[in-house]
Amino acid sequence: MPVSPPLSSSVAVIGAGPAGLMAAETLINRGFQVDIYDAMPSPGRKFLLAGVGGMNITHSEAADRFVARYREAAPWVETWLQQMDAGQLREWVHEQGVETFVGSSGRVFPVEMKAAPLLRAWLRRLREAGVRLHTRHRWTGWNEQQQLHFDTASGPTLKTHAATILALGGGSWSRLGSDGAWVATLSHQNVAIAKLLPANCGFTGNWSTYLSERFAGAPLKQVIASVTLADGSTLSRRGECVVTHDGLEGSLIYALSAPLRDEQMNTGSARLLLDLAPDRSEHELTDALAKPRRGQSLSSVLRKRAGLDPLKIALLHECLEPDAMADPHRLAQGIKSVTVRLHATRPMDEAISTAGGVMREAVDQRLMLRNLPGTFCAGEMLDWEAPTGGYLLTACFASGRAAGNGAADWLSARS
């Protein structure tokens, strides 16, 4: 088995996503030789997929609101953002020759709306700086001499480096490299790891055959979705989602997926409230529905007087009792707050991202594993989560810079 010679100033970065590439850039800029290893045939595969529908690089909202998006992990993530916040990330994108703009929602996008131009420019700069990229190298752990073990197309190989940064992603989209295989490897080293869970994911319910066959794939537009949080407060978002053959998914559901998932795990199901007519009051709806029908069907009345489309009408029939459908006041209440029961998340591999990972207490302030000095972690493999909207990518970039600086500081102190 080939073994690389020891390199006193060489750092291995395992994982060529945003966190790993940013760690590599940070280290090379501080004078260290960097070798990036990735299991896939080419780098940044999940990053490229994220840009298919429009690359949302970050968000322009105020810093305090931005940090709050990271929920329980906000104080930890804030320490990374001190090294690279949303504004600095946007400036960095401009330095790659890619211009950005702020959309009406406050989200920040490249002008071309694609990830590929940014990734190409970034990889070119890294190569020119001297970073070495090794694809088709699947890391499987360490040998007894603490050398890095890789499976490659040419067979197993060992590599020796002065420090290692792990940026191996979470557990979703395994075909793009984020398969969570590192969990078993680090657990064997007694690293504290919170169970990986789907985040920014869809949910399954229990639709009738009619709704499943008639409306699967249909968008549920202009609704307000709400979920009750553990402290009794309510989190609401306005937008749209998609009805699947067995549940709901889409941006509106992803925005509420963390509390929905937590409730489902704790109680067996999650309770999602939908306001199907957000621009009409309950009083207005009651008055409109109480008027004589004059031979019109209930569906016709709901369409004409309440402004509901066939999908929203079907949801009411699905979720309300027949006697509630016959009572104008209770029907109006249902339109403003119909309860949808969700019984499970979609499989983790379908999720946009994952929660869980290497726990905060397992690393020091430099993101170095306490049980494995010289080994650092970055990106989605750490125990944090965030909604879509640029927050995921921003924290990945920021943690990559934090881990890169942490490794550089540790190596500098040792030398």
C-alpha positions in Angstrom: 0.0 0.0 0.0 1.5 3.4 -1.0 2.3 5.8 1.8 2.9 9.5 1.4 6.0 11.0 3.1 5.3 13.1 6.2 4.7 16.8 5.4 5.3 19.0 8.3 3.3 21.9 6.8 0.7 20.0 4.8 -2.9 19.9 5.8 -5.5 17.4 4.5 -9.0 18.7 3.8 -11.5 15.9 3.3 -14.6 17.0 1.5 -14.7 19.4 -1.4 -18.0 21.2 -0.7 -18.2 24.9 0.4 -16.9 24.2 3.9 -13.9 22.2 2.8 -13.0 24.5 -0.1 -13.2 27.6 2.2 -11.0 25.8 4.8 -8.5 25.0 2.0 -8.5 28.7 0.9 -8.0 29.9 4.4 -5.0 27.6 5.0 -3.3 28.2 1.7 -3.6 32.0 2.3 -1.9 31.5 5.6 1.1 29.7 4.0 0.2 26.0 4.5 0.3 23.4 1.7 -3.2 21.9 1.3 -4.4 18.7 -0.2 -8.2 18.3 -0.7 -9.6 14.8 -0.9 -13.1 14.0 -2.1 -14.9 10.7 -2.8 -16.7 11.9 -5.9 -15.3 12.3 -9.4 -15.5 16.1 -9.2 -15.8 18.7 -6.4 -18.8 20.6 -5.2 -21.5 18.3 -6.5 -24.2 19.2 -3.9 -23.2 22.8 -4.2 -23.9 22.6 -7.9 -27.3 20.9 -7.2 -28.3 23.7 -4.8 -27.8 26.2 -7.7 -30.1 24.4 -10.1 -33.2 26.3 -9.1 -31.3 29.6 -8.5 -28.2 29.8 -6.3 -29.3 31.5 -3.1 -25.9 32.3 -1.6 -26.9 34.2 1.5 -29.5 36.6 3.0 -29.5 40.4 3.5 -31.5 40.6 6.7 -30.2 42.3 9.9 -27.5 40.4 11.8 -29.6 39.7 14.9 -32.4 38.1 12.9 -29.9 36.3 10.7 -28.2 34.6 13.7 -31.6 33.7 15.2 -32.3 31.4 12.2 -29.9 28.9 13.7 -32.2 28.2 16.6 -30.4 26.4 19.6 -27.1 26.5 17.8 -27.2 30.3 17.2 -24.6 31.2 19.9 -22.2 28.6 18.4 -22.8 29.6 14.7 -22.4 33.2 15.6 -18.7 32.6 16.5 -18.2 31.3 12.9 -20.0 34.2 11.4 -17.7 36.6 13.2 -15.0 35.3 10.8 -17.3 35.4 7.7 -20.7 36.9 7.9 -23.3 37.4 5.2 -21.8 40.7 4.0 -18.3 39.4 3.9 -19.5 36.3 2.0 -21.1 38.5 -0.6 -17.9 40.5 -0.9 -15.9 37.3 -1.3 -18.3 36.2 -4.1 -17.6 39.5 -5.9 -13.9 38.8 -5.6 -14.4 35.6 -7.6 -15.7 37.8 -10.4 -19.4 36.9 -9.8 -21.8 39.8 -9.2 -24.8 39.4 -6.9 -28.2 41.1 -6.3 -30.7 41.1 -3.5 -34.1 39.7 -4.4 -37.5 41.0 -3.2 -37.4 38.5 -0.4 -34.0 39.7 0.8 -32.2 36.7 -0.5 -28.9 37.2 -2.3 -28.3 35.6 -5.6 -25.6 35.6 -8.3 -26.7 37.7 -11.3 -26.5 34.5 -13.4 -28.5 32.6 -10.8 -26.1 29.6 -11.2 -23.5 28.0 -8.9 -21.2 26.7 -11.7 -19.5 30.0 -12.6 -18.7 30.7 -9.0 -17.4 27.1 -8.4 -15.2 27.2 -11.6 -13.7 30.6 -10.6 -13.0 29.4 -7.1 -11.4 26.1 -8.1 -9.2 27.9 -10.6 -8.0 30.3 -7.9 -7.3 27.5 -5.5 -5.3 25.6 -8.1 -3.3 28.7 -9.0 -2.6 29.2 -5.3 -1.1 25.7 -5.1 -4.0 23.6 -3.6 -3.9 20.0 -4.7 -7.2 18.3 -5.4 -7.5 14.5 -5.2 -10.9 13.1 -6.4 -12.2 9.5 -6.1 -10.5 9.3 -2.7 -13.0 7.9 -0.2 -11.8 8.4 3.4 -12.4 5.4 5.6 -10.6 6.4 8.8 -7.1 6.1 10.3 -4.7 3.2 10.7 -2.9 2.4 14.0 -0.2 5.0 13.1 -3.0 7.6 12.7 -2.4 7.9 9.0 -5.4 8.7 6.8 -6.8 5.7 5.0 -8.4 6.2 1.6 -10.0 3.8 -0.9 -9.2 4.9 -4.4 -9.7 3.5 -7.9 -6.1 2.2 -7.7 -6.6 0.6 -4.4 -6.2 1.6 -0.7 -3.6 4.3 0.1 -2.3 6.0 3.2 -1.6 9.7 3.6 0.3 11.6 6.3 -0.5 15.2 7.1 0.2 17.6 9.9 -3.5 18.3 10.5 -6.8 17.2 9.0 -10.0 19.1 8.4 -13.1 17.0 8.0 -15.9 18.6 5.9 -17.9 15.5 5.0 -21.4 17.0 4.9 -24.5 15.6 6.5 -26.6 12.5 5.6 -28.8 13.6 2.7 -28.3 13.3 -1.1 -25.9 10.4 -0.6 -25.5 10.0 -4.4 -23.7 13.4 -4.3 -21.3 12.3 -1.5 -23.1 13.3 1.7 -23.8 9.8 3.0 -23.1 10.2 6.7 -20.6 7.3 6.6 -18.3 9.3 8.8 -20.7 8.9 11.8 -19.5 5.3 12.5 -15.9 6.2 12.1 -15.9 9.1 14.5 -18.2 7.3 17.0 -15.6 4.6 17.1 -13.2 7.3 18.3 -15.7 8.3 21.1 -16.6 11.6 19.4 -20.0 12.8 20.7 -22.4 12.9 17.8 -26.1 13.9 17.8 -28.2 11.6 15.6 -28.5 12.8 12.0 -32.1 13.9 11.2 -33.8 15.2 8.1 -34.0 19.0 7.9 -35.7 21.2 5.3 -37.7 18.2 4.4 -41.2 17.1 3.3 -43.7 15.2 5.5 -46.1 12.4 5.0 -49.7 12.5 6.0 -52.7 10.2 5.4 -54.6 11.5 2.3 -57.6 9.8 0.9 -57.3 8.0 -2.4 -59.3 10.8 -4.0 -57.0 13.6 -2.9 -53.9 11.6 -3.5 -54.8 10.7 -7.1 -56.5 14.0 -8.0 -54.1 16.5 -6.5 -50.6 14.9 -6.2 -48.1 17.4 -7.5 -50.5 20.4 -7.3 -49.4 23.6 -5.7 -51.2 24.9 -2.6 -50.8 28.6 -3.1 -51.2 31.7 -0.9 -51.7 30.1 2.5 -50.3 30.8 6.0 -48.9 27.8 7.7 -48.5 27.7 11.5 -47.0 25.3 14.0 -47.1 25.5 17.8 -43.6 25.6 19.3 -42.5 23.8 22.5 -42.8 27.0 24.6 -46.4 27.5 23.5 -45.7 30.3 21.0 -46.7 30.0 17.3 -44.4 30.2 14.3 -46.2 31.2 11.1 -45.0 31.6 7.5 -46.9 32.7 4.4 -46.1 31.1 1.0 -46.9 28.0 -0.9 -46.2 24.3 -0.8 -46.9 21.2 -2.9 -49.3 18.4 -2.2 -47.6 15.0 -2.8 -49.3 11.7 -3.1 -48.9 11.1 0.6 -48.1 14.5 2.2 -46.7 18.0 1.8 -43.4 19.5 0.7 -42.0 22.7 -0.7 -40.5 25.9 0.6 -43.3 26.7 3.1 -43.0 23.3 4.7 -39.2 23.4 4.8 -39.4 26.7 6.7 -41.4 25.0 9.4 -39.8 21.6 9.2 -37.6 21.7 12.3 -40.5 22.3 14.8 -42.7 20.0 12.8 -40.1 17.2 13.0 -39.5 17.8 16.7 -43.2 17.6 17.5 -43.6 14.5 15.3 -40.7 12.8 17.1 -42.0 13.7 20.6 -45.7 12.9 20.1 -46.0 10.6 17.0 -47.5 13.3 14.7 -47.2 17.0 14.0 -50.1 19.4 13.8 -49.9 21.9 11.0 -52.5 24.7 10.8 -53.3 26.2 7.4 -55.1 29.5 6.7 -56.5 28.9 3.3 -57.8 32.5 2.9 -55.2 34.7 4.5 -56.6 37.9 3.0 -60.2 37.3 4.4 -61.2 37.5 8.0 -63.2 34.8 9.7 -66.1 37.2 10.2 -66.2 38.1 6.4 -66.1 34.4 5.5 -68.9 33.6 8.0 -71.2 36.3 6.5 -70.5 35.2 3.0 -71.1 31.5 3.7 -74.3 32.1 5.7 -76.1 33.7 2.7 -78.7 31.5 1.0 -77.1 29.2 -1.6 -79.9 29.5 -4.1 -79.3 26.1 -5.5 -75.6 26.3 -5.7 -73.4 23.4 -4.5 -71.1 23.9 -1.5 -68.1 23.7 -3.8 -69.5 26.4 -5.9 -70.2 28.6 -2.9 -66.7 28.0 -1.5 -65.2 28.9 -4.9 -67.2 32.0 -5.5 -67.7 33.5 -2.0 -64.5 32.3 -0.3 -62.2 32.4 -3.3 -61.0 28.8 -2.7 -59.6 26.7 -5.6 -60.5 22.9 -6.0 -57.4 21.8 -4.0 -58.3 24.0 -1.0 -61.9 22.8 -1.1 -60.7 19.2 -1.2 -58.5 19.8 1.8 -61.5 21.1 3.8 -63.4 17.9 2.9 -60.3 15.9 3.9 -59.7 17.5 7.3 -63.1 18.8 8.6 -66.0 16.8 9.9 -69.2 16.7 7.7 -71.2 18.7 10.3 -68.5 21.4 10.3 -68.8 21.7 6.5 -72.5 22.3 6.9 -72.2 25.1 9.5 -71.1 28.5 8.0 -69.4 29.6 11.2 -67.4 26.4 11.8 -66.6 26.2 8.1 -65.2 29.7 8.2 -63.1 28.7 11.2 -61.9 25.7 9.3 -60.9 27.8 6.3 -58.9 30.1 8.6 -57.3 27.3 10.5 -57.6 23.8 9.1 -55.6 21.1 10.9 -53.4 18.8 8.8 -51.8 15.9 10.7 -48.4 14.9 9.5 -47.1 11.5 10.7 -43.5 11.2 9.5 -40.7 13.1 7.7 -39.8 12.0 4.2 -36.6 9.8 4.1 -33.4 11.7 5.2 -31.7 11.1 1.8 -34.5 13.2 0.2 -34.0 16.1 2.6 -32.2 19.3 1.5 -30.0 19.1 4.6 -29.7 17.3 8.0 -29.7 18.3 11.6 -27.5 16.6 14.2 -23.8 15.8 13.8 -20.6 16.4 15.8 -21.7 18.0 19.0 -20.4 21.4 20.3 -18.8 19.8 23.4 -16.8 17.4 21.1 -14.8 20.3 19.7 -12.9 23.3 21.1 -13.2 26.9 20.1 -11.0 26.2 17.0 -13.4 23.4 15.9 -10.7 20.8 16.7 -12.0 17.4 18.0 -11.0 17.1 21.7 -10.5 13.4 21.4 -8.4 13.7 18.2 -5.9 16.7 18.4 -5.1 17.9 15.0 -8.4 16.9 13.5 -11.0 19.7 12.8 -14.6 19.6 11.6 -16.5 22.1 9.4 -19.8 22.4 7.6 -23.0 20.3 7.8 -21.3 17.5 9.8 -21.4 19.8 12.8 -24.6 19.8 15.0 -26.6 22.7 13.7 -29.4 23.4 11.3 -30.9 26.3 9.5 -33.8 27.0 7.1 -33.3 27.5 3.4 -32.8 31.1 2.3 -29.0 31.3 2.2 -28.5 30.5 5.9 -27.2 26.9 5.2 -24.5 28.0 2.7 -23.4 31.0 4.8 -22.8 28.8 7.9 -21.0 26.2 5.8 -18.6 28.9 4.3 -18.1 30.5 7.8 -17.4 27.2 9.6 -14.9 26.4 6.8 -13.0 29.6 7.4 -13.2 29.1 11.2 -11.8 25.5 11.0 -9.1 26.7 8.5 -8.0 29.4 10.9 -8.3 27.0 13.8 -6.0 24.5 12.1 -3.5 27.2 11.1 -3.4 28.6 14.6 -2.9 25.2 16.1 -0.1 24.3 13.7 1.6 27.7 14.2 1.5 27.3 18.0 3.1 23.8 17.7 5.9 25.0 15.4 
